[in-house]
Amino acid sequence: MEFDALRAARTRLCELRNIHQELSKTQQPDGTWDWFLVNEMRELSMAIINEKEKARLAGRTGLSTPLKRLVMPIVPLKFIESKGEAV
């Protein structure tokens, strides 16, 4: 999911929460009117969580990040390994 799609999903989730909150003021909490709102909110939440997890794991798989591209040329790997052995 791209950044714009993630932003749209978050915006839609906020809209659905507001709709649910407003309707819950006037409707009975019997589950007959809000089931589709709850299901869509759950699906959007899971999609957002999955995308966050993918982004978190992407840092572990060796994909380059701006910080890694900046730091790795400055600090040689040999220096990091030798410092680790001295500790």
GIDAMO-V829207 format. One record per pair of residues at least 12 apart in sequence whose C-alpha atoms are under 8 Angstrom apart, sorted by the first residue. I is the first residue (numbers start at 1). J is the second residue. Records with the same first field share a line. If there is no record, write none. Layout:
# GIDAMO-V829207
I = J  J
This chain:
# GIDAMO-V829207
1 = 51
6 = 48
9 = 44  48
10 = 44  48
13 = 41  44  45
16 = 37  41
17 = 41
20 = 34  37
